[in-house]
Amino acid sequence: MTPRSLDNINDRFFDGPYREVWRRTIPAGLTEAECDFIQQSAPLAPGAPVLDLLCGYGRHALELARRGHPVTAVDNSAPYIDEIRGKATEEALPVEAVCAAALDYQPAAGTFDAVLCMGNSFAFFPPADTARLCAAIGRALRPGGCFIFNSWTIAEVALRHYQERVWNELEGYKYLVASRWLHSPSRIESEHTLVSGQGVDTLRGVDYIYSLNELEGFFEAAGLQLDGVWSTPRRRPFRPGDAVAYVVAKKFG
């Protein structure tokens, strides 16, 4: 197996104030709509187990658990994992929250009917690590199970929507995103300058750019097959240049 890259700046991206900024970017109703999409796309039978990788503050994990699915939620942010555990305990939800890097977590083979990697987090890894992650996902899925992720940095999206400088404003925060598109491997490196009542913070991240054709190569090597691509959780078929892609791959067998 190809060894894991030793350093990834995305591992630290949510250590600071962006952990709260990210929460505020999610519009009302999106989580419920995306969980509808997940249940329909897998499709998930009642009680089907789900693995949520890079789960963040657990919006999909907790919602799917409320719908009766046992969920294993994995993230390297201890504050996020503590928050999920607290909510799961409070609501008596079937969620196991694990504080671990996605590339280090090794689930038992054939355990899950769906594996998720939402919120553009599947773009966080260079090619060797993406191949390693796909191989782990392929092993974790039961035959016929689905891997589901969404992204706004696959090539068919990013080539149209890339901007070098973008100002954003959310309640309590203003921030500038300054980006560079680089090659070998194709990626967008970004610097986020956040301004709030607590001062100014600078964060750096990177999103790796893969075309759908390249993604199919990763999937096939991991025993998965591309099953469909949509531009909204209401299942509108994806067209190149749409703002986001919801990708579903199914395990052979």
Secondary structure, DSSP 8 states (H G I E B T S, - for coil): -----S--GGGGGGGSTHHHHHHHTS-TTHHHHHHHHHHHHTT--TT--EEEET-TT-HHHHHHHHTT--EEEEES-HHHHHHHHHHHHHHT--EEEEES-TTT----TT-EEEEEETTTGGGGS-HHHHHHHHHHHHHHEEEEEEEEEEES-SHHHHHHH--SEEEEEETTEEEEEEEEEETTTTEEEEEEEEEETTEEEEEEEEEE---HHHHHHHHHHTTEEEEEEESSTT--B--TT-S-EEEEEEE--
